[in-house]
Amino acid sequence: MRDTLENDEQKVGADIVKRALSYPLKLIAKNAGVNGSVVTEKVLSNDNPKFGYNAATGKYEDLMAAGIIDPTKVVRCCLEHAASVAKTFLTSDVVVVDIKEPEVCARRQSYGQLRVWVLKIKSNNGFKIQDPALNNHPE
């Protein structure tokens, strides 16, 4: 692709983008204990866009078939839903959440009672947490 660009400035820009896009792969390989530059060169030398390095197994394989890369639609839908939930949360006046009580001792077999807390959002004072079980509600 670099050879099809019109001028040297575009070629420099393409090189910058190529280095930036290869950095996460180098970092993943380094964290897996292998040479990131070697992994990047091997992946880039393959013409298959699905070919990559599986850091969990240490193998080079088809990442779509291995389930490492999700289809674009799945990732896009997840981001859209996460943004929608965040927007709903940020525009709410009151949010009710369940907070699991910590276990008292290690011998206890049950998982404890869930306690409901009401989180009131005030724009001028920040957050105020109230425990409905208490008569006095702390500020």
C-alpha positions in Angstrom: 0.0 0.0 0.0 2.9 2.4 0.8 4.0 2.3 -2.9 0.6 3.5 -4.1 0.8 6.8 -2.1 1.4 10.0 -4.0 4.1 11.8 -2.0 6.7 11.3 0.6 4.6 12.9 3.4 1.9 10.4 2.9 4.4 7.6 3.0 5.8 8.9 6.3 2.3 9.1 7.7 1.6 5.5 6.6 4.8 4.3 8.3 3.7 6.1 11.5 0.3 4.4 11.4 1.9 1.0 10.7 4.2 1.4 13.7 1.4 2.5 15.9 -0.9 -0.4 14.9 1.8 -2.9 15.5 2.7 -1.7 19.0 -0.2 -3.6 20.8 1.0 -6.8 19.2 4.5 -6.2 20.3 3.4 -5.5 23.9 1.2 -8.6 24.0 4.1 -10.7 22.8 6.5 -9.1 25.3 4.0 -9.8 28.2 3.8 -13.4 27.0 7.6 -13.7 27.3 8.6 -13.7 23.6 10.3 -11.2 21.4 7.7 -8.7 20.2 9.6 -7.7 17.1 9.9 -11.3 15.9 6.2 -11.9 16.4 5.2 -8.7 14.6 7.4 -9.5 11.6 6.0 -13.0 11.3 2.4 -11.8 11.5 3.0 -9.0 9.0 4.7 -11.3 6.6 1.6 -13.5 6.3 -1.0 -12.3 3.7 -4.0 -13.7 5.7 -5.7 -10.9 7.6 -7.0 -13.4 10.2 -3.5 -14.8 10.9 -1.9 -13.8 14.2 -0.2 -14.8 17.4 -2.2 -16.5 20.2 -0.3 -15.4 23.3 -2.3 -17.9 25.5 -1.0 -20.9 23.6 2.2 -19.4 22.0 1.0 -20.5 18.5 0.5 -18.7 15.3 -3.0 -19.4 14.0 -6.3 -18.1 12.5 -7.4 -15.8 15.3 -11.1 -15.7 14.1 -11.3 -19.5 14.2 -9.6 -19.6 17.7 -12.2 -17.1 19.0 -9.7 -14.5 19.9 -10.9 -11.9 17.4 -14.6 -11.2 17.5 -16.4 -10.1 14.4 -16.6 -6.3 14.1 -20.4 -6.3 14.5 -20.1 -7.9 17.9 -17.6 -5.4 19.2 -19.6 -2.5 17.8 -22.8 -3.7 19.4 -21.1 -4.1 22.8 -19.7 -0.6 22.6 -23.1 0.8 21.6 -24.9 -1.0 24.5 -22.2 0.1 27.0 -22.5 3.7 25.9 -26.3 3.5 26.2 -26.1 2.1 29.8 -23.5 4.7 30.8 -25.8 7.5 29.4 -28.8 6.1 31.3 -26.8 5.9 34.5 -25.4 9.4 34.1 -28.8 11.0 33.4 -30.5 9.2 36.3 -31.4 11.0 39.6 -31.6 7.8 41.7 -29.9 4.4 41.1 -30.6 1.3 43.2 -27.9 -1.3 43.4 -27.4 -4.6 45.3 -24.3 -4.8 47.4 -23.3 -8.3 48.7 -22.5 -8.4 52.4 -19.1 -9.8 53.2 -19.0 -13.2 54.9 -18.5 -13.1 58.6 -16.4 -16.3 58.9 -14.9 -18.9 56.6 -17.1 -21.7 58.0 -20.4 -20.0 57.0 -22.0 -22.0 54.2 -24.4 -19.3 52.8 -23.3 -16.5 50.6 -24.8 -13.9 52.8 -27.7 -11.6 52.4 -27.9 -9.0 49.7 -28.4 -5.5 51.0 -30.1 -2.9 48.9 -28.5 0.6 49.0 -29.9 3.6 47.3 -27.4 5.8 45.6 -28.8 9.3 45.2 -27.1 11.5 42.8 -26.9 15.2 43.6 -25.3 17.6 41.1 -24.1 20.0 43.7 -23.0 17.7 46.5 -21.7 14.7 44.6 -23.0 11.3 45.7 -25.0 10.4 48.8 -25.3 6.8 49.8 -28.3 5.8 52.0 -29.0 2.6 53.7 -32.8 2.1 53.8 -32.5 -0.2 56.9 -31.2 2.7 59.0 -33.6 5.3 60.4 -31.0 8.1 60.0 -29.7 8.5 56.5 -26.0 9.6 56.5 -25.1 12.5 54.3 
